[in-house]
């Protein structure tokens, strides 16, 4: 029987994880379990972090309004939302 435990995570991380789980059609528990298995499996190949490019306005050629390069979590969330939108 699976063990039940409590973890404390930053709100933005939980929010992003829930969106990713929803976009992939699985539970938050399954997402967390998969992540833990990957981290703990010494045989798993190391995955390089994917570069996140900031959204660029086609009108001005600069960053989209409200986008800050100083907020990496917000940039990742934008990418997650775009990916989820393409999956629908």
DSSP file (Angstrom, degrees, kcal/mol; ACC not computed):
  #  RESIDUE AA STRUCTURE BP1 BP2  ACC     N-H-->O    O-->H-N    N-H-->O    O-->H-N    TCO  KAPPA ALPHA  PHI   PSI    X-CA   Y-CA   Z-CA
    1    1 A X              0   0    0      0, 0.0     0, 0.0     0, 0.0     0, 0.0   0.000 360.0 360.0 360.0 133.5    0.0    0.0    0.0
    2    2 A X        -     0   0    0      1,-0.1     2,-0.3     0, 0.0     0, 0.0  -0.269 360.0-118.8 -61.9 145.7    1.4    3.4   -0.9
    3    3 A X        -     0   0    0      1,-0.0     2,-0.4     0, 0.0    -1,-0.1  -0.644  19.7-136.9 -86.0 143.0    2.6    5.6    1.9
    4    4 A X        +     0   0    0     -2,-0.3     2,-0.3     2,-0.0    -1,-0.0  -0.846  31.8 165.4 -99.9 134.1    1.0    8.9    2.5
    5    5 A X        -     0   0    0     -2,-0.4     2,-0.4     2,-0.0     0, 0.0  -0.952  30.8-127.4-144.7 163.2    3.2   11.9    3.3
    6    6 A X        -     0   0    0     -2,-0.3     2,-0.4     2,-0.0    -2,-0.0  -0.946  24.0-178.4-115.2 133.8    3.1   15.6    3.5
    7    7 A X        -     0   0    0     -2,-0.4     2,-0.6     2,-0.0    -2,-0.0  -0.955  21.4-136.7-127.4 150.5    5.6   17.9    1.7
    8    8 A X        +     0   0    0     -2,-0.4     2,-0.3     0, 0.0    -2,-0.0  -0.935  31.0 171.1-109.6 120.5    5.8   21.6    1.7
    9    9 A X        -     0   0    0     -2,-0.6    -2,-0.0     2,-0.0     5,-0.0  -0.909  40.9 -90.9-127.0 152.1    6.4   23.2   -1.7
   10   10 A X     >  -     0   0    0     -2,-0.3     4,-2.1     1,-0.1     3,-0.4  -0.345  37.5-122.2 -60.1 142.7    6.4   26.7   -3.0
   11   11 A X  H  > S+     0   0    0      1,-0.2     4,-2.6     2,-0.2     5,-0.2   0.879 110.8  52.9 -56.0 -42.1    3.0   27.8   -4.3
   12   12 A X  H  > S+     0   0    0      1,-0.2     4,-2.3     2,-0.2    -1,-0.2   0.868 108.6  50.8 -65.7 -34.2    4.3   28.6   -7.8
   13   13 A X  H  > S+     0   0    0     -3,-0.4     4,-2.5     2,-0.2    -1,-0.2   0.913 111.6  46.9 -68.1 -42.4    5.9   25.2   -8.1
   14   14 A X  H  X S+     0   0    0     -4,-2.1     4,-2.6     2,-0.2     5,-0.2   0.915 111.7  51.2 -64.1 -43.2    2.7   23.4   -7.1
   15   15 A X  H  X S+     0   0    0     -4,-2.6     4,-2.0    -5,-0.2    -2,-0.2   0.930 112.9  45.1 -60.4 -46.3    0.7   25.6   -9.5
   16   16 A X  H  X S+     0   0    0     -4,-2.3     4,-2.4     1,-0.2    -1,-0.2   0.896 112.7  51.6 -64.7 -40.0    3.0   24.8  -12.4
   17   17 A X  H  X S+     0   0    0     -4,-2.5     4,-2.7     1,-0.2    -2,-0.2   0.906 109.1  50.0 -64.8 -41.4    3.1   21.1  -11.5
   18   18 A X  H  X S+     0   0    0     -4,-2.6     4,-2.4     2,-0.2    -1,-0.2   0.905 111.4  48.9 -63.5 -41.3   -0.7   20.9  -11.4
   19   19 A X  H  X S+     0   0    0     -4,-2.0     4,-2.6    -5,-0.2    -2,-0.2   0.914 112.4  48.0 -64.6 -41.8   -0.9   22.6  -14.8
   20   20 A X  H  X S+     0   0    0     -4,-2.4     4,-1.9     2,-0.2    -2,-0.2   0.926 111.7  49.4 -65.2 -43.8    1.6   20.2  -16.3
   21   21 A X  H  X>S+     0   0    0     -4,-2.7     5,-2.7     1,-0.2     4,-0.5   0.922 112.9  47.8 -60.2 -44.1   -0.2   17.1  -14.8
   22   22 A X  H ><5S+     0   0    0     -4,-2.4     3,-1.0     1,-0.2    -2,-0.2   0.916 110.3  51.4 -62.5 -44.2   -3.5   18.4  -16.2
   23   23 A X  H 3<5S+     0   0    0     -4,-2.6    -1,-0.2     1,-0.3    -2,-0.2   0.827 113.6  45.2 -63.3 -31.0   -1.9   19.0  -19.6
   24   24 A X  H 3<5S-     0   0    0     -4,-1.9    -1,-0.3    -5,-0.2    -2,-0.2   0.450 113.6-118.9 -92.7  -1.6   -0.5   15.5  -19.7
   25   25 A X  T <<5S+     0   0    0     -3,-1.0     2,-0.3    -4,-0.5    -3,-0.2   0.855  75.2 106.6  69.8  36.0   -3.8   14.0  -18.4
   26   26 A X  S   <S-     0   0    0     -5,-2.7    -1,-0.3    -6,-0.1    -2,-0.2  -0.878  71.0 -88.5-138.7 173.6   -2.4   12.5  -15.2
   27   27 A X     >  -     0   0    0     -2,-0.3     4,-1.9     1,-0.1     5,-0.1  -0.367  29.6-119.2 -82.2 160.3   -2.5   13.2  -11.5
   28   28 A X  H  > S+     0   0    0      1,-0.2     4,-2.6     2,-0.2     5,-0.2   0.887 116.8  56.4 -61.2 -39.7   -0.2   15.4   -9.5
   29   29 A X  H  > S+     0   0    0      1,-0.2     4,-2.8     2,-0.2    -1,-0.2   0.919 106.2  48.9 -59.0 -44.8    0.8   12.3   -7.5
   30   30 A X  H  > S+     0   0    0      2,-0.2     4,-2.4     1,-0.2    -1,-0.2   0.889 111.2  50.5 -63.2 -39.3    1.8   10.5  -10.7
   31   31 A X  H  X S+     0   0    0     -4,-1.9     4,-2.2     2,-0.2    -2,-0.2   0.934 113.3  44.6 -63.8 -46.6    3.9   13.5  -11.8
   32   32 A X  H  X S+     0   0    0     -4,-2.6     4,-2.6     2,-0.2     5,-0.2   0.911 113.1  51.4 -64.9 -42.7    5.7   13.8   -8.5
   33   33 A X  H  X S+     0   0    0     -4,-2.8     4,-2.5    -5,-0.2    -2,-0.2   0.921 110.3  48.8 -60.8 -44.4    6.2   10.0   -8.4
   34   34 A X  H  X S+     0   0    0     -4,-2.4     4,-2.2     1,-0.2    -1,-0.2   0.914 111.5  50.1 -61.5 -43.4    7.7   10.1  -11.9
   35   35 A X  H  X S+     0   0    0     -4,-2.2     4,-2.2     2,-0.2    -2,-0.2   0.918 111.1  48.0 -62.1 -44.3   10.0   13.0  -11.0
   36   36 A X  H  X S+     0   0    0     -4,-2.6     4,-2.5     1,-0.2    -1,-0.2   0.910 110.3  52.1 -63.6 -42.0   11.3   11.3   -7.8
   37   37 A X  H  X S+     0   0    0     -4,-2.5     4,-1.6     1,-0.2    -1,-0.2   0.913 110.1  49.2 -60.9 -41.6   11.9    8.1   -9.7
   38   38 A X  H  < S+     0   0    0     -4,-2.2    -1,-0.2     1,-0.2    -2,-0.2   0.912 112.8  46.6 -64.3 -42.2   14.0    9.9  -12.3
   39   39 A X  H  < S+     0   0    0     -4,-2.2    -1,-0.2     1,-0.2    -2,-0.2   0.885 117.0  43.5 -66.8 -38.7   16.0   11.8   -9.7
   40   40 A X  H  < S+     0   0    0     -4,-2.5     2,-0.9    -5,-0.2    -1,-0.2   0.655  91.3  92.5 -84.4 -16.0   16.7    8.6   -7.7
   41   41 A X    ><  -     0   0    0     -4,-1.6     3,-1.1    -5,-0.2    -1,-0.0  -0.699  55.9-168.3 -83.5 106.5   17.4    6.3  -10.7
   42   42 A X  T 3  S+     0   0    0     -2,-0.9    -1,-0.2     1,-0.2    -4,-0.0   0.734  84.8  58.9 -65.7 -22.5   21.2    6.5  -11.1
   43   43 A X  T 3  S+     0   0    0     -3,-0.1    -1,-0.2     2,-0.1     2,-0.1   0.664  80.7 105.3 -82.8 -15.4   20.9    4.8  -14.5
   44   44 A X  S <  S-     0   0    0     -3,-1.1     2,-0.1    -6,-0.2     3,-0.1  -0.417  79.9-110.8 -67.9 136.8   18.7    7.5  -16.0
   45   45 A X        -     0   0    0     -2,-0.1     2,-0.3     1,-0.1    -1,-0.1  -0.393  35.2-106.2 -66.2 143.9   20.4    9.8  -18.4
   46   46 A X        -     0   0    0     -2,-0.1     2,-0.6    -3,-0.1    -1,-0.1  -0.550  31.7-141.8 -71.8 130.0   20.9   13.3  -17.2
   47   47 A X        -     0   0    0     -2,-0.3     2,-0.2    -3,-0.1    -1,-0.0  -0.833  11.5-133.7 -97.3 124.9   18.5   15.7  -19.0
   48   48 A X        -     0   0    0     -2,-0.6     2,-0.1     1,-0.1    -1,-0.0  -0.550  31.8-101.5 -75.3 140.9   19.8   19.1  -19.8
   49   49 A X        -     0   0    0     -2,-0.2     2,-0.3     1,-0.1    -1,-0.1  -0.388  36.6-122.3 -63.0 134.5   17.6   21.9  -18.9
   50   50 A X        -     0   0    0     -2,-0.1     2,-0.2     1,-0.1    -1,-0.1  -0.610  25.8-114.8 -79.9 135.6   15.7   23.3  -21.9
   51   51 A X        -     0   0    0     -2,-0.3     2,-0.6     1,-0.0    -1,-0.1  -0.503  24.2-146.0 -70.6 136.4   16.3   27.0  -22.7
   52   52 A X        -     0   0    0     -2,-0.2     2,-0.4     0, 0.0    24,-0.1  -0.920  10.1-154.8-105.6 120.5   13.2   29.1  -22.3
   53   53 A X        -     0   0    0     -2,-0.6     2,-0.1    22,-0.1     3,-0.1  -0.791  21.2-115.8 -96.7 137.1   12.9   32.0  -24.7
   54   54 A X        -     0   0    0     -2,-0.4     2,-0.1     1,-0.1    15,-0.0  -0.417  35.9-100.1 -69.8 142.2   10.9   35.0  -23.8
   55   55 A X        -     0   0    0     -2,-0.1     9,-1.8     9,-0.1     2,-0.4  -0.407  39.9-150.2 -62.4 135.6    7.8   35.7  -25.9
   56   56 A X  B     -A   63   0A   0      7,-0.2     2,-0.3    -2,-0.1     7,-0.2  -0.906  12.3-121.6-113.9 136.9    8.5   38.5  -28.4
   57   57 A X     >  -     0   0    0      5,-3.4     4,-1.8    -2,-0.4     7,-0.0  -0.585   9.5-153.4 -74.9 131.2    5.9   40.9  -29.7
   58   58 A X  T  4 S+     0   0    0     -2,-0.3    -1,-0.1     1,-0.2     6,-0.0   0.726  94.6  54.6 -75.7 -20.5    5.6   40.9  -33.5
   59   59 A X  T  4 S+     0   0    0      1,-0.1    -1,-0.2     3,-0.1    -2,-0.0   0.914 126.2  15.0 -78.3 -44.2    4.4   44.5  -33.4
   60   60 A X  T  4 S-     0   0    0      2,-0.2    -2,-0.2     3,-0.1     3,-0.1   0.633  90.0-129.6-107.3 -17.5    7.4   46.0  -31.5
   61   61 A X  S  < S+     0   0    0     -4,-1.8    -3,-0.1     1,-0.3     2,-0.1   0.423  77.6  98.7  80.3  -3.4   10.0   43.3  -31.7
   62   62 A X  S    S-     0   0    0      1,-0.2    -5,-3.4    -6,-0.1    -1,-0.3  -0.274  87.2 -53.1-100.9-169.0   10.5   43.6  -27.9
   63   63 A X  B     -A   56   0A   0     -7,-0.2    -7,-0.2     1,-0.1    -1,-0.2  -0.302  64.4 -98.2 -64.6 150.2    9.2   41.5  -25.1
   64   64 A X    >   -     0   0    0     -9,-1.8     3,-1.9     1,-0.1    -1,-0.1  -0.359  55.7 -83.0 -62.8 149.5    5.5   41.0  -24.8
   65   65 A X  T 3  S+     0   0    0      1,-0.3    -1,-0.1    -3,-0.1     3,-0.1  -0.298 116.8  19.2 -56.6 136.2    3.8   43.4  -22.3
   66   66 A X  T 3  S+     0   0    0      1,-0.3     2,-0.5    -3,-0.1    -1,-0.3   0.399  92.8 125.9  85.2  -2.5    4.1   42.2  -18.7
   67   67 A X    <   -     0   0    0     -3,-1.9     2,-0.4   -12,-0.1    -1,-0.3  -0.779  38.0-170.6 -94.5 130.5    7.0   39.8  -19.4
   68   68 A X    >   -     0   0    0     -2,-0.5     3,-1.2     3,-0.2     7,-0.2  -0.975  22.9-151.7-121.5 130.8   10.2   40.2  -17.3
   69   69 A X  T 3  S+     0   0    0     -2,-0.4    -1,-0.1     1,-0.2     3,-0.1   0.626  95.7  67.8 -72.3 -11.8   13.4   38.4  -18.0
   70   70 A X  T 3  S+     0   0    0      1,-0.2     2,-0.7     2,-0.1    -1,-0.2   0.569  88.1  70.2 -82.8  -9.2   14.1   38.6  -14.2
   71   71 A X    <>  +     0   0    0     -3,-1.2     4,-1.9     1,-0.2    -3,-0.2  -0.772  54.7 172.3-114.4  86.6   11.3   36.1  -13.4
   72   72 A X  H  > S+     0   0    0     -2,-0.7     4,-2.4     1,-0.2     5,-0.2   0.844  78.7  56.3 -62.4 -36.3   12.4   32.7  -14.6
   73   73 A X  H  > S+     0   0    0      1,-0.2     4,-2.3     2,-0.2    -1,-0.2   0.898 107.3  49.0 -64.6 -39.6    9.4   31.0  -13.0
   74   74 A X  H  > S+     0   0    0      2,-0.2     4,-2.3     1,-0.2    -1,-0.2   0.893 110.2  51.2 -67.0 -39.2    6.9   33.2  -14.9
   75   75 A X  H  X S+     0   0    0     -4,-1.9     4,-2.0     2,-0.2    -2,-0.2   0.920 111.2  47.9 -62.5 -43.0    8.7   32.5  -18.1
   76   76 A X  H  X S+     0   0    0     -4,-2.4     4,-2.6     1,-0.2    -2,-0.2   0.891 109.7  52.9 -65.0 -38.7    8.5   28.8  -17.5
   77   77 A X  H  X S+     0   0    0     -4,-2.3     4,-2.5     2,-0.2    -1,-0.2   0.904 107.0  52.2 -63.5 -40.9    4.8   29.1  -16.6
   78   78 A X  H  X S+     0   0    0     -4,-2.3     4,-2.2     1,-0.2    -1,-0.2   0.922 111.0  47.8 -59.0 -44.1    4.2   30.9  -19.9
   79   79 A X  H  X S+     0   0    0     -4,-2.0     4,-2.6     1,-0.2    -2,-0.2   0.913 110.4  51.5 -64.1 -42.2    5.9   28.1  -21.8
   80   80 A X  H  X S+     0   0    0     -4,-2.6     4,-2.6     1,-0.2    -2,-0.2   0.902 110.5  48.8 -60.9 -41.3    3.9   25.5  -19.9
   81   81 A X  H  X S+     0   0    0     -4,-2.5     4,-2.2     2,-0.2    -1,-0.2   0.891 110.9  50.1 -66.5 -39.3    0.6   27.3  -20.7
   82   82 A X  H  X S+     0   0    0     -4,-2.2     4,-1.8     2,-0.2    -2,-0.2   0.916 112.0  48.1 -64.5 -42.6    1.6   27.5  -24.4
   83   83 A X  H  X S+     0   0    0     -4,-2.6     4,-1.4     1,-0.2    -2,-0.2   0.926 111.1  50.0 -63.5 -44.8    2.4   23.8  -24.5
   84   84 A X  H  X S+     0   0    0     -4,-2.6     4,-0.8     1,-0.2    -1,-0.2   0.886 108.5  53.7 -61.1 -38.9   -0.9   22.9  -22.7
   85   85 A X  H  < S+     0   0    0     -4,-2.2     3,-0.5     1,-0.2    -1,-0.2   0.859 107.2  50.7 -63.7 -36.4   -2.7   25.0  -25.3
   86   86 A X  H  < S+     0   0    0     -4,-1.8    -1,-0.2     1,-0.2    -2,-0.2   0.786 104.9  58.4 -71.8 -26.7   -1.1   23.1  -28.2
   87   87 A X  H  <        0   0    0     -4,-1.4    -1,-0.2     1,-0.2    -2,-0.2   0.676 360.0 360.0 -76.7 -17.0   -2.1   19.8  -26.6
   88   88 A X     <        0   0    0     -4,-0.8    -1,-0.2    -3,-0.5    -2,-0.1   0.490 360.0 360.0 -76.8 360.0   -5.8   20.6  -26.6
